[in-house]
Amino acid sequence: MNTDPIADYLTRVRNAIKANHRIVEIPASNLKKEITKVLFDKGYIANYKFEETATNQGLIKVALKYNPITKIPAIRTLTRISKPGLRQYAGVENMPRVLNGLGIAILSTSKGVMTDKEAAKLKIGGEVLCHVY
């Protein structure tokens, strides 16, 4: 049994990048779907597809993005911040800066899943799920 599905999602993506896979399949949930949409909107993944399965859980197929010449992945680092044993929250005044503004922090807020910059623009805080750069 998996106690932290977000950490499992991030680990599957990290492992696929290290193995130079083009596509990674992840069991779906609504939070994982929203994180996938944020990663796509910010250009960290090439594409994604949500598929229904017989178990009703569904599947997320993520096409990873690589530089066509150097084959360097778009995602260099994925770090889980808020864990089930220690939740990390950030308000508007103490929003995290990832790699001095070059990366993004993905937050779960009352207005949905978004990046740190979008949350600061809306002047809302939330749970810091992960850092991506």
C-alpha positions in Angstrom: 0.0 0.0 0.0 1.2 3.4 -0.9 1.0 6.0 1.8 2.2 9.0 -0.2 0.8 9.0 -3.7 2.4 12.3 -4.7 5.8 11.1 -3.7 5.2 8.0 -5.8 4.2 10.2 -8.8 7.3 12.3 -8.5 9.5 9.2 -8.1 8.1 7.5 -11.2 8.8 10.7 -13.2 12.3 10.9 -11.8 13.1 7.3 -12.5 11.7 7.6 -16.1 14.0 10.6 -16.7 17.0 8.8 -15.3 16.3 5.8 -17.6 15.7 8.2 -20.6 12.1 6.9 -21.1 9.8 9.0 -23.4 6.6 8.0 -21.6 5.8 7.2 -18.0 2.5 5.7 -16.8 1.2 6.7 -13.4 -2.0 5.7 -11.6 -4.4 8.6 -11.7 -6.0 10.8 -9.0 -7.4 14.3 -9.2 -4.4 15.9 -7.4 -2.0 14.1 -9.7 -4.0 15.2 -12.8 -3.7 18.9 -11.6 0.0 18.6 -10.9 0.4 17.1 -14.5 -1.5 20.1 -15.9 0.7 22.5 -14.1 3.9 20.8 -15.3 2.5 20.9 -18.9 1.5 24.5 -18.7 5.0 25.5 -17.5 6.8 23.5 -20.2 8.4 20.8 -18.1 6.6 17.9 -19.9 5.9 17.5 -23.6 2.3 16.1 -23.3 0.0 14.1 -21.2 -3.1 11.9 -21.6 -5.7 10.8 -19.1 -7.0 7.2 -19.7 -9.8 5.3 -18.1 -9.1 1.8 -16.9 -11.2 -1.1 -15.9 -10.4 -0.4 -12.2 -12.0 3.0 -12.4 -8.8 4.6 -11.0 -7.5 5.6 -14.4 -4.0 6.2 -15.8 -2.0 9.2 -16.6 0.4 8.9 -19.5 3.1 11.6 -19.4 5.4 12.3 -22.3 8.6 13.6 -21.0 10.4 16.5 -22.6 14.1 16.4 -23.6 16.3 18.8 -25.5 16.4 17.5 -29.1 20.2 18.1 -29.5 21.7 17.5 -26.1 19.1 15.0 -24.8 19.1 16.8 -21.5 15.7 16.5 -19.7 13.5 19.6 -19.1 13.1 18.5 -15.5 16.4 18.5 -13.7 15.1 18.1 -10.2 11.8 17.1 -8.6 11.7 17.4 -4.8 8.8 16.5 -2.5 8.4 19.2 0.2 5.3 18.6 2.2 5.1 15.0 3.4 2.3 13.2 5.2 4.3 13.3 8.5 5.3 16.9 8.2 3.1 19.2 6.2 4.7 22.4 4.9 2.5 25.5 4.4 3.5 28.8 2.9 1.6 32.1 3.3 1.8 35.0 0.9 4.6 36.7 2.8 6.9 33.6 3.0 6.3 32.1 -0.5 9.3 29.8 -1.4 11.6 30.9 -4.2 13.0 27.9 -6.1 16.4 28.4 -7.7 16.1 32.1 -7.1 13.0 32.3 -9.3 14.1 30.0 -12.1 12.2 27.0 -10.9 8.6 26.6 -9.6 7.0 25.4 -6.4 3.7 23.6 -6.9 1.1 24.6 -4.2 -2.2 23.1 -3.3 -4.4 26.1 -2.4 -8.0 26.8 -1.7 -8.3 27.9 -5.4 -6.8 24.7 -6.7 -3.3 23.5 -7.6 -1.0 26.2 -8.9 2.6 27.5 -9.0 4.1 29.8 -6.4 4.0 32.8 -8.7 0.3 32.3 -9.5 -0.5 32.0 -5.8 1.4 35.2 -5.0 -0.5 37.0 -7.7 -3.8 35.9 -6.2 -2.4 36.7 -2.7 -3.2 33.2 -1.3 -1.0 30.6 0.4 -1.2 26.9 0.6 0.5 23.6 1.1 3.9 23.4 -0.8 3.7 20.0 -2.6 7.0 20.0 -4.5 9.8 22.0 -6.1 10.6 21.6 -9.9 13.5 22.9 -11.8 
